[in-house]
Amino acid sequence: MYRHTLRFAGHGAILAALYCVLAAAPAQAYVDPGSGSYLFQFMIAGIAGSVYAVKTFWGRIRPFFSQRTRKPDQH
């Protein structure tokens, strides 16, 4: 039941974000040059964090994929 609630909440969050993006009115706003640099740093940090997480939890990730791809033993 708990997983179902989390899945439902995740779908709701995605729909809410999608609505905010699609329903937004055009803005007459100024974007300074530092914004691009900030966005670039944010993407690099996300990639580095993902690589670190995979490296840290590789021992738990590897068996998950090896069980799915392993063929049953035939005698």
N, CA, C and O atoms as CSV, one atom per row, in Angstrom:
chain,resi,resn,atom,element,x,y,z
A,1,MET,N,N,0.827,-1.183,0.000
A,1,MET,CA,C,0.000,0.000,0.000
A,1,MET,C,C,0.876,1.254,0.000
A,1,MET,O,O,0.563,2.234,-0.676
A,2,TYR,N,N,1.963,1.220,0.752
A,2,TYR,CA,C,2.850,2.377,0.840
A,2,TYR,C,C,3.481,2.683,-0.511
A,2,TYR,O,O,3.587,3.846,-0.901
A,3,ARG,N,N,3.906,1.631,-1.233
A,3,ARG,CA,C,4.516,1.848,-2.550
A,3,ARG,C,C,3.509,2.426,-3.524
A,3,ARG,O,O,3.847,3.277,-4.346
A,4,HIS,N,N,2.270,1.962,-3.433
A,4,HIS,CA,C,1.225,2.487,-4.306
A,4,HIS,C,C,1.020,3.979,-4.053
A,4,HIS,O,O,0.837,4.749,-4.996
A,5,THR,N,N,1.050,4.386,-2.800
A,5,THR,CA,C,0.890,5.794,-2.450
A,5,THR,C,C,2.042,6.621,-3.005
A,5,THR,O,O,1.823,7.707,-3.540
A,6,LEU,N,N,3.276,6.112,-2.881
A,6,LEU,CA,C,4.433,6.833,-3.421
A,6,LEU,C,C,4.359,6.950,-4.936
A,6,LEU,O,O,4.695,7.993,-5.497
A,7,ARG,N,N,3.924,5.892,-5.595
A,7,ARG,CA,C,3.815,5.922,-7.048
A,7,ARG,C,C,2.762,6.953,-7.468
A,7,ARG,O,O,2.974,7.718,-8.410
A,8,PHE,N,N,1.636,6.965,-6.766
A,8,PHE,CA,C,0.572,7.923,-7.062
A,8,PHE,C,C,1.060,9.351,-6.832
A,8,PHE,O,O,0.766,10.243,-7.628
A,9,ALA,N,N,1.804,9.572,-5.749
A,9,ALA,CA,C,2.333,10.903,-5.457
A,9,ALA,C,C,3.342,11.326,-6.524
A,9,ALA,O,O,3.372,12.492,-6.917
A,10,GLY,N,N,4.152,10.408,-6.986
A,10,GLY,CA,C,5.121,10.716,-8.041
A,10,GLY,C,C,4.434,11.110,-9.330
A,10,GLY,O,O,4.850,12.059,-9.995
A,11,HIS,N,N,3.387,10.389,-9.686
A,11,HIS,CA,C,2.644,10.724,-10.907
A,11,HIS,C,C,1.975,12.083,-10.764
A,11,HIS,O,O,1.936,12.863,-11.715
A,12,GLY,N,N,1.449,12.366,-9.577
A,12,GLY,CA,C,0.824,13.661,-9.332
A,12,GLY,C,C,1.826,14.796,-9.447
A,12,GLY,O,O,1.507,15.852,-9.993
A,13,ALA,N,N,3.034,14.589,-8.938
A,13,ALA,CA,C,4.071,15.619,-9.017
A,13,ALA,C,C,4.476,15.869,-10.466
A,13,ALA,O,O,4.690,17.015,-10.862
A,14,ILE,N,N,4.579,14.815,-11.249
A,14,ILE,CA,C,4.937,14.969,-12.660
A,14,ILE,C,C,3.845,15.718,-13.410
A,14,ILE,O,O,4.132,16.603,-14.216
A,15,LEU,N,N,2.586,15.359,-13.143
A,15,LEU,CA,C,1.480,16.049,-13.803
A,15,LEU,C,C,1.419,17.518,-13.400
A,15,LEU,O,O,1.148,18.378,-14.238
A,16,ALA,N,N,1.667,17.814,-12.129
A,16,ALA,CA,C,1.651,19.197,-11.663
A,16,ALA,C,C,2.765,20.006,-12.332
A,16,ALA,O,O,2.536,21.141,-12.748
A,17,ALA,N,N,3.961,19.436,-12.437
A,17,ALA,CA,C,5.068,20.119,-13.085
A,17,ALA,C,C,4.780,20.344,-14.565
A,17,ALA,O,O,5.072,21.412,-15.103
A,18,LEU,N,N,4.209,19.340,-15.219
A,18,LEU,CA,C,3.864,19.462,-16.622
A,18,LEU,C,C,2.818,20.552,-16.835
A,18,LEU,O,O,2.906,21.323,-17.791
A,19,TYR,N,N,1.842,20.616,-15.956
A,19,TYR,CA,C,0.818,21.659,-16.043
A,19,TYR,C,C,1.435,23.056,-15.878
A,19,TYR,O,O,1.092,23.989,-16.604
A,20,CYS,N,N,2.346,23.176,-14.916
A,20,CYS,CA,C,2.986,24.477,-14.688
A,20,CYS,C,C,3.780,24.931,-15.906
A,20,CYS,O,O,3.809,26.120,-16.224
A,21,VAL,N,N,4.419,23.994,-16.582
A,21,VAL,CA,C,5.215,24.342,-17.756
A,21,VAL,C,C,4.318,24.706,-18.936
A,21,VAL,O,O,4.575,25.679,-19.646
A,22,LEU,N,N,3.261,23.913,-19.139
A,22,LEU,CA,C,2.412,24.125,-20.309
A,22,LEU,C,C,1.448,25.299,-20.138
A,22,LEU,O,O,1.064,25.924,-21.127
A,23,ALA,N,N,1.052,25.608,-18.904
A,23,ALA,CA,C,0.081,26.662,-18.675
A,23,ALA,C,C,0.733,28.016,-18.383
A,23,ALA,O,O,0.030,28.996,-18.134
A,24,ALA,N,N,2.029,28.079,-18.410
A,24,ALA,CA,C,2.721,29.322,-18.095
A,24,ALA,C,C,2.518,30.352,-19.199
A,24,ALA,O,O,2.590,30.039,-20.388
A,25,ALA,N,N,2.266,31.567,-18.785
A,25,ALA,CA,C,2.105,32.671,-19.735
A,25,ALA,C,C,3.484,33.195,-20.127
A,25,ALA,O,O,4.422,33.107,-19.334
A,26,PRO,N,N,3.623,33.735,-21.327
A,26,PRO,CA,C,4.912,34.291,-21.726
A,26,PRO,C,C,5.311,35.441,-20.793
A,26,PRO,O,O,4.475,36.257,-20.405
A,27,ALA,N,N,6.570,35.490,-20.449
A,27,ALA,CA,C,7.056,36.521,-19.534
A,27,ALA,C,C,8.036,37.430,-20.265
A,27,ALA,O,O,8.820,36.976,-21.098
A,28,GLN,N,N,7.983,38.689,-19.947
A,28,GLN,CA,C,8.944,39.658,-20.466
A,28,GLN,C,C,10.010,39.818,-19.391
A,28,GLN,O,O,10.001,40.790,-18.635
A,29,ALA,N,N,10.923,38.862,-19.328
A,29,ALA,CA,C,11.895,38.834,-18.248
A,29,ALA,C,C,13.314,38.915,-18.809
A,29,ALA,O,O,13.569,38.558,-19.959
A,30,TYR,N,N,14.208,39.383,-17.982
A,30,TYR,CA,C,15.618,39.497,-18.338
A,30,TYR,C,C,16.378,38.295,-17.777
A,30,TYR,O,O,16.237,37.970,-16.598
A,31,VAL,N,N,17.162,37.650,-18.593
A,31,VAL,CA,C,17.993,36.536,-18.154
A,31,VAL,C,C,19.438,36.986,-18.275
A,31,VAL,O,O,19.930,37.221,-19.379
A,32,ASP,N,N,20.117,37.107,-17.146
A,32,ASP,CA,C,21.494,37.600,-17.185
A,32,ASP,C,C,22.452,36.506,-17.644
A,32,ASP,O,O,22.096,35.328,-17.596
A,33,PRO,N,N,23.650,36.859,-18.083
A,33,PRO,CA,C,24.612,35.886,-18.591
A,33,PRO,C,C,25.037,34.835,-17.566
A,33,PRO,O,O,25.442,33.737,-17.945
A,34,GLY,N,N,24.951,35.155,-16.283
A,34,GLY,CA,C,25.340,34.196,-15.258
A,34,GLY,C,C,24.383,33.024,-15.140
A,34,GLY,O,O,24.740,31.992,-14.572
A,35,SER,N,N,23.172,33.164,-15.668
A,35,SER,CA,C,22.187,32.083,-15.588
A,35,SER,C,C,22.634,30.858,-16.364
A,35,SER,O,O,22.435,29.731,-15.911
A,36,GLY,N,N,23.233,31.063,-17.524
A,36,GLY,CA,C,23.728,29.937,-18.313
A,36,GLY,C,C,24.835,29.199,-17.589
A,36,GLY,O,O,24.893,27.970,-17.612
A,37,SER,N,N,25.709,29.949,-16.949
A,37,SER,CA,C,26.783,29.345,-16.181
A,37,SER,C,C,26.232,28.534,-15.014
A,37,SER,O,O,26.713,27.439,-14.724
A,38,TYR,N,N,25.220,29.082,-14.351
A,38,TYR,CA,C,24.586,28.390,-13.228
A,38,TYR,C,C,23.932,27.093,-13.700
A,38,TYR,O,O,24.049,26.064,-13.034
A,39,LEU,N,N,23.249,27.132,-14.836
A,39,LEU,CA,C,22.603,25.947,-15.380
A,39,LEU,C,C,23.637,24.890,-15.744
A,39,LEU,O,O,23.434,23.703,-15.491
A,40,PHE,N,N,24.749,25.324,-16.338
A,40,PHE,CA,C,25.822,24.403,-16.689
A,40,PHE,C,C,26.399,23.739,-15.445
A,40,PHE,O,O,26.626,22.529,-15.444
A,41,GLN,N,N,26.639,24.504,-14.391
A,41,GLN,CA,C,27.153,23.942,-13.138
A,41,GLN,C,C,26.166,22.957,-12.538
A,41,GLN,O,O,26.562,21.923,-12.000
A,42,PHE,N,N,24.879,23.275,-12.628
A,42,PHE,CA,C,23.837,22.397,-12.107
A,42,PHE,C,C,23.841,21.056,-12.844
A,42,PHE,O,O,23.708,20.007,-12.213
A,43,MET,N,N,23.990,21.077,-14.162
A,43,MET,CA,C,24.021,19.833,-14.942
A,43,MET,C,C,25.275,19.024,-14.621
A,43,MET,O,O,25.195,17.806,-14.464
A,44,ILE,N,N,26.414,19.671,-14.524
A,44,ILE,CA,C,27.657,18.966,-14.204
A,44,ILE,C,C,27.567,18.335,-12.816
A,44,ILE,O,O,28.009,17.202,-12.623
A,45,ALA,N,N,26.997,19.058,-11.844
A,45,ALA,CA,C,26.840,18.508,-10.489
A,45,ALA,C,C,25.900,17.312,-10.494
A,45,ALA,O,O,26.133,16.344,-9.771
A,46,GLY,N,N,24.853,17.361,-11.288
A,46,GLY,CA,C,23.922,16.236,-11.387
A,46,GLY,C,C,24.592,15.007,-11.978
A,46,GLY,O,O,24.391,13.893,-11.496
A,47,ILE,N,N,25.384,15.207,-13.014
A,47,ILE,CA,C,26.093,14.083,-13.632
A,47,ILE,C,C,27.115,13.507,-12.667
A,47,ILE,O,O,27.216,12.289,-12.522
A,48,ALA,N,N,27.877,14.379,-12.001
A,48,ALA,CA,C,28.887,13.916,-11.047
A,48,ALA,C,C,28.224,13.186,-9.874
A,48,ALA,O,O,28.737,12.166,-9.412
A,49,GLY,N,N,27.101,13.697,-9.395
A,49,GLY,CA,C,26.388,13.042,-8.303
A,49,GLY,C,C,25.858,11.683,-8.710
A,49,GLY,O,O,25.893,10.740,-7.920
A,50,SER,N,N,25.364,11.572,-9.941
A,50,SER,CA,C,24.867,10.289,-10.435
A,50,SER,C,C,25.997,9.273,-10.552
A,50,SER,O,O,25.839,8.113,-10.172
A,51,VAL,N,N,27.127,9.709,-11.075
A,51,VAL,CA,C,28.280,8.806,-11.200
A,51,VAL,C,C,28.743,8.346,-9.819
A,51,VAL,O,O,29.062,7.172,-9.631
A,52,TYR,N,N,28.783,9.260,-8.860
A,52,TYR,CA,C,29.189,8.899,-7.508
A,52,TYR,C,C,28.204,7.915,-6.877
A,52,TYR,O,O,28.621,6.970,-6.207
A,53,ALA,N,N,26.908,8.125,-7.083
A,53,ALA,CA,C,25.902,7.233,-6.513
A,53,ALA,C,C,26.029,5.831,-7.105
A,53,ALA,O,O,25.946,4.840,-6.380
A,54,VAL,N,N,26.230,5.748,-8.419
A,54,VAL,CA,C,26.389,4.431,-9.050
A,54,VAL,C,C,27.651,3.754,-8.539
A,54,VAL,O,O,27.646,2.556,-8.260
A,55,LYS,N,N,28.731,4.515,-8.417
A,55,LYS,CA,C,29.982,3.948,-7.922
A,55,LYS,C,C,29.818,3.445,-6.491
A,55,LYS,O,O,30.322,2.375,-6.147
A,56,THR,N,N,29.114,4.213,-5.653
A,56,THR,CA,C,28.945,3.848,-4.259
A,56,THR,C,C,28.057,2.619,-4.096
A,56,THR,O,O,28.348,1.753,-3.271
A,57,PHE,N,N,26.986,2.534,-4.867
A,57,PHE,CA,C,26.026,1.444,-4.714
A,57,PHE,C,C,26.167,0.359,-5.767
A,57,PHE,O,O,25.230,-0.408,-5.985
A,58,TRP,N,N,27.308,0.277,-6.421
A,58,TRP,CA,C,27.506,-0.700,-7.495
A,58,TRP,C,C,27.331,-2.130,-7.000
A,58,TRP,O,O,26.825,-2.978,-7.735
A,59,GLY,N,N,27.736,-2.405,-5.781
A,59,GLY,CA,C,27.589,-3.754,-5.232
A,59,GLY,C,C,26.136,-4.176,-5.122
A,59,GLY,O,O,25.830,-5.366,-5.202
A,60,ARG,N,N,25.246,-3.229,-4.944
A,60,ARG,CA,C,23.814,-3.539,-4.869
A,60,ARG,C,C,23.148,-3.500,-6.239
A,60,ARG,O,O,22.136,-4.169,-6.452
A,61,ILE,N,N,23.700,-2.726,-7.167
A,61,ILE,CA,C,23.111,-2.584,-8.489
A,61,ILE,C,C,23.445,-3.787,-9.376
A,61,ILE,O,O,22.583,-4.268,-10.112
A,62,ARG,N,N,24.663,-4.265,-9.313
A,62,ARG,CA,C,25.115,-5.342,-10.190
A,62,ARG,C,C,24.281,-6.611,-10.073
A,62,ARG,O,O,23.888,-7.156,-11.104
A,63,PRO,N,N,23.987,-7.116,-8.862
A,63,PRO,CA,C,23.167,-8.338,-8.784
A,63,PRO,C,C,21.757,-8.162,-9.364
A,63,PRO,O,O,21.184,-9.120,-9.881
A,64,PHE,N,N,21.207,-6.979,-9.286
A,64,PHE,CA,C,19.872,-6.731,-9.835
A,64,PHE,C,C,19.845,-7.007,-11.333
A,64,PHE,O,O,18.914,-7.643,-11.827
A,65,PHE,N,N,20.855,-6.536,-12.062
A,65,PHE,CA,C,20.887,-6.746,-13.499
A,65,PHE,C,C,21.397,-8.133,-13.869
A,65,PHE,O,O,20.968,-8.686,-14.882
A,66,SER,N,N,22.289,-8.703,-13.090
A,66,SER,CA,C,22.807,-10.029,-13.436
A,66,SER,C,C,21.752,-11.107,-13.235
A,66,SER,O,O,21.790,-12.120,-13.933
A,67,GLN,N,N,20.825,-10.936,-12.321
A,67,GLN,CA,C,19.760,-11.916,-12.120
A,67,GLN,C,C,18.790,-11.905,-13.292
A,67,GLN,O,O,18.252,-12.951,-13.653
A,68,ARG,N,N,18.562,-10.773,-13.876
A,68,ARG,CA,C,17.619,-10.669,-14.978
A,68,ARG,C,C,18.208,-11.200,-16.295
A,68,ARG,O,O,17.468,-11.694,-17.146
A,69,THR,N,N,19.512,-11.104,-16.463
A,69,THR,CA,C,20.112,-11.504,-17.723
A,69,THR,C,C,20.672,-12.926,-17.674
A,69,THR,O,O,21.017,-13.486,-18.714
A,70,ARG,N,N,20.767,-13.509,-16.497
A,70,ARG,CA,C,21.334,-14.845,-16.353
A,70,ARG,C,C,20.359,-15.884,-16.919
A,70,ARG,O,O,19.163,-15.840,-16.630
A,71,LYS,N,N,20.868,-16.805,-17.716
A,71,LYS,CA,C,20.057,-17.864,-18.268
A,71,LYS,C,C,19.941,-18.987,-17.245
A,71,LYS,O,O,20.883,-19.240,-16.494
A,72,PRO,N,N,18.802,-19.658,-17.210
A,72,PRO,CA,C,18.665,-20.771,-16.261
A,72,PRO,C,C,19.626,-21.907,-16.618
A,72,PRO,O,O,19.898,-22.165,-17.790
A,73,ASP,N,N,20.129,-22.574,-15.588
A,73,ASP,CA,C,21.054,-23.692,-15.807
A,73,ASP,C,C,20.292,-24.863,-16.431
A,73,ASP,O,O,19.225,-25.255,-15.959
A,74,GLN,N,N,20.860,-25.398,-17.486
A,74,GLN,CA,C,20.239,-26.550,-18.149
A,74,GLN,C,C,21.130,-27.743,-17.934
A,74,GLN,O,O,22.323,-27.702,-18.233
A,75,HIS,N,N,20.551,-28.809,-17.414
A,75,HIS,CA,C,21.310,-30.036,-17.155
A,75,HIS,C,C,20.940,-31.107,-18.132
A,75,HIS,O,O,21.477,-32.213,-18.069
